Each structure stands twice: as structure tokens, then as C-alpha cells.
Amino acid sequence: MKISIIIPVWNDQARLKRCLTACERAITAKTANQTEFIIVDDGSDDKSYQVAKDFAKRDITHFRAFTIPHGGVSAARNFGILKATGDWIGFIDADDEPTWDAIRIWEETVAKTAWGNIIQFNHLRYYEELDKTALKYTNDYGVHDPLKERVECWCMVWNKLYRRSFLKFNTIRFKMGLQYGEDELFNLECFRFDHDILCQPERVTPLLRNFDNKQSLSRRKNEEACWEQDAALREFLKSIKDNNKLRRFVVYLIGEHWMSPTYVKHIGGEEEE
């Protein structure tokens, strides 16, 4: 079973190099030759694409580099989906680092997954200001349904693998233009057709998330981004008129978002100092 890991990048050459170096390190610890990294440069002004090309030139088996006109992270990920050749697709960001045994974990997991379309892993988080790495937001091992129970980090894409045939057959893509919440909308699109998530054991952590990038989309939330996410959720809600279970979940999400600190800060209250 082959895996395609899609890495979008925009003006982040230093972190991309760190990410791809970690990917190289994971390749040396792998158990099979079944994982490719697809780097999609989103029209960067710096040398991000050159970094990607250097790795692809050095190892044509595991790295593929592309560049597209600047269109945002959703455009880059959607392009990567079209270029993917794996049975499973994953997404990581240029400021992430696969752990040394990431490829082994991914490949062994999909090899024994005979059914299902979404696999979720736990992840480590590194906090630069605290110089601390922590394991957060874990789920019990097994199949979980976020429409019926609390599943930590269900809305993220960088902690999951998706069966490529499932995404292709149902034409599931990222919503273009969103500044914030594009992961959530992508997973909601998946939940139209399958909302069972196979969560891996607590200590299975193939990814290190670095929280030192102040330019990341998640760190640059603003009023416009919050309104766009709200509008996208309401548009999605209209499109699932006959799916009452998913409708109830989305209505709950909209209410939860409006009560969240992010929305209160940018829409419903005063800016934090």
C-alpha cells in the first residue's frame, strides 16, 4: 500500500528544509519503499521551490516537487491530491517534522487496515517559548464517530491519512479561498460519506508540530477569516438538507464557534491586549 504525503509551502524556505530533512531521516528508518512526499510550492517569492527541487533531484523515488501560481493552501493541497499516486493520502505543513519512525508507522498502519477511509494519529507539539514537547489531545484506540462522541482533533487534516479512492470517488477537495477552517470543511465533506475515524493508540505519534511559526494561518486569524469560516459552514449546512445527523453536528459547530475565544476576540468582543 503506497502513501502520498502532500506538503504545501509558501515563502517558508527555512522551515521547509527542516521538514524535508526530517522526511529524509524518516526514510532511512522505513520498512518499505512505499511513501512519497509531494511538495507543492504555492507561488513563493523566496527559494522554497528551489529547496523542494533540490530534495527531489537528490531522491526522485521519495520526493516530487511542483510549483503553482499563488492561490492559497487549499489550492496547493488540491493540486497535490491530483498528483498523488498513493493508495492513501496525508497532509503535513512545511513547519511540521515527521518523527524518525513516521514512515514505518504510516506504512505498517495502512498495511493492516483492510477497511475504513480515515485513519487518525496522535501528535507531539513543541512549544518554543517553553522549550517543551508534549503529547496532547489523544483518543482511545479504535473506531470513533465524531457525530456521536467527542473525538479530539477530528477537524485537523495533518494528523490523518485518507484513502485516495474515497476522496476521488466522492470528489472531496478543499474549499478554495478560506483563510481559516479549511481543514474542518474538508473533513465535513468526508463525513457526508463516512464519519468513522480509526484512531491509533495513544503513543503512536508520527508527527511533531512546531508552534514557533507566527506566520502560520492558524496564528493569523482575524475578523474576516472568522466571518468566512462561518459563511462556509452555513453554506455547507444548506447542502446537506437530507442528512439530519450531520446537520445537527454542523449546527452545534456553528454555535460552538461563536462561543469560542477566537470568535469572541475577533467578532463578539474586544481585542485582547
N, C-alpha and C positions, 0 to 999 in steps of 0.2 A: 504494500500500500504506500503510494507516494504522497508526500506532503508539500504543499506550496505555502511559504510564509511571505506575505506581502508587506513591504516596508515603504511607506510614503515618506518623502522628505522635502522640506522647503527651507532653504537658507540655514542649514544646520550641519555644515561640513564636519565640524569637530566631533559633535555627538554621534553623527552617522559613522564616522571612522571608529569610534569607541564601540558602537553597536555591532558593526560588521567584524571587528576584531574579536568580539565575544562570540559571534556566529562561527568564525573560523576556529576558535578554541573548542566550541561545541562539536564541530565536525570531526575533530581528532578523537573525540570520546564516543562517537556514534557507534551503533551496532550494524548499520546497513547504509547503503548508498541511495536513500530514498527521500531526501529532503532538499528542496531548492529554495533559495531566497530571491525574491523578485523585488528589486529596488526601483521605485518609481519616483523620479525627480519631478516635482511639481513646478517646473519653470523657475528654478532657483537663480538668484543673481550672484551667488558665491560659487564655490567649487564643489558643491555637493555631488553633482553629476559626475565630475571627474573622479571623485573618491569612489563612487559606485562603479564606474568603468574600470578603475584600477583593480578592484576586487574581482570583477567579472573576468577581466583579462587574465588574472592570476589563477582563477579556478572557474573554468567555464562549466564544470559539472554542477556546482552548487550555487553560483551567483549569476543572476541575469540583471542587466541594467537598462533602464528606459528613461526617457525624458519626454514630458508633455507640456503644452502651454499651461501657464498657471491657471488653475481652476478650483483649488482648494483640496482638502484632504479627501473628500468624498469622490471627487473626480479621479484622484490618484489611486484610491483603493478600487474603484470600479474598473479602471484600466488594468490594474493588477489581476482582478478576477478574470478578465477576458484573456489575459496572457498565461494564467495558471494552467499547469498540466497535471497537477496532483489529484489524487482521489479525495484529499482533504485540503482545506484552505484555512490558514490562520493569518492574523494581522498583528504586527507589533509596530511600535513607533520608533523613530530614529533615536530617541533619547532613552530607549529601553536597552537592556542587556540580557540575552538568553543566558541561563546558567550553564555551567560546564557540561552538565548531563542533559541539557534540554532536548537535543535531537533523539537521544536514547529514550527519554521519557515519552516524547511525542510518538516515535515510531513503535515502541512497544505497546503503547496505549491503543493506537488505531489498529494494530495487528490483531488485538484480541477483542475489538469492538465490532461485533457482527451485525448489530442493528443500531438504530438511532441516527440522528443527524447533527446533534450538537454535543460537544464534549467541553466541559469547563474544568480549568485547573486553578489552583490557588497560586499566589504570587508573593514575592518578597518586595518590600518597599524600603528604599534607602532615603533617609531624611538628612540632607547635607548639614542643615543648621544644628542638628543634634548629633551628627555623625553616628547614626543608629540605623540598623537594618531590622525590620520587624515583619513577622508573618501576620497578616490581618485578613479579616472577612472570610473565614473558612466555612465550608459547608460539610455536612456529613457525607460520607461516601455513598453513592447510589444515584438513582434516578429521581429528580425533583421537578415539580411543576410550579413555576413562579406565579401562575394564575391561581393556585390554590394554597400555596405556602410561601413563607419568606425564604428567598434564595439570595444569599449575599452576592453582590456584584453580577447579578443577572444581566444588567444593562450594558456591560462592557463587551467589546469585541476582542481586545488584546489578550484576554485570558481564555480564549476558546479556539476550538477547531470546528469547522463546518464541513459537512460532506458536500463536495463540489457538485455532484449530480443533483442534490437537493436545491442548492442555490440556482443552478442552471434551469432545472425543470420549472421552478416557480418564479423565475426571473426576479430574484431578490437582489437588489442593489442599494447602495447608499443614496440618501436623498441629497441632491445637489444643492449647494449654497448655504447649508446650515453652518453657523459658526459654533454651535454648541448643541449637544444632544443627538448628533448623527448616529452614534453607536446605539443609543436607545431606540431610535426609529428603525434602524436596521434589524435589531432583534425583535421588535414588534412585528415587522414584516415576516420574519421567520415564524413567529408564533401564530400567524394566520393558519399555518400548515402543520406545525409541530411545536408544541411547547414543553416537551420533555427534555430536560438537560441532564446528561450523565456527568455528575460531579466526581472528581477524583479524590483520593484520600488526602487528609489534612497536610501531610508533609510532602506531597507531590508539588513542587514549585519550580517549573521550568523557566520562570521569568523574574528578572529583577527590575522593578520600576524605580527610576531615579526621579526624585521630587525636587530637583535643583534647577529645572528649566522654567524660568519665569516667563518665557515667550510661548509656552505651550498653550493650545487653545483652552484647556481646562483652567489655566491661570488667568486668561484674558476675558473672562465672562463680563458682559456689560448689559445694559438695559436692552439694546437692540437684539442681542443674542438670546436673551430670555424671552422676549416677545416672539422671536422667530421660532423658538422651540415650542412655545405654547400654541402658536398658529399651526405648526406642523402636526402636533398631537391632535388638535381639533380636526384638521383635515383628514388625518388617518382615521379618527373616530367616525367620520361620515362615511368612510369607505368600507366599514365593517358592520353595516346595518343588520346583517343576519347572524352575526356572531356575538351572542349576548354575553358569553363568558369573557371574551376578550374585550368587549365594550365596557363591562363593569371594571375590568382591570385598568383600562385606559382612563376612565372617568376618575378612578381612585388616584392614578398617577397625576392627572392634572391638578386635582385638589391638593395632593401631597407637595407638588412643585410649588404651588402658590403659598404654601405654609413654610417652605424651606428657607433657611437663612440666605441662600443665593437670591431667591426671588424677592424676599423682604428687603434685602440690601439694595437691589437694583430697580425694583418696581414699587414694592409696597411699603418702603420705609426710608429712613435717612441713610446716607452713605456711612459706612463705618470709618472711623478715624484710622 
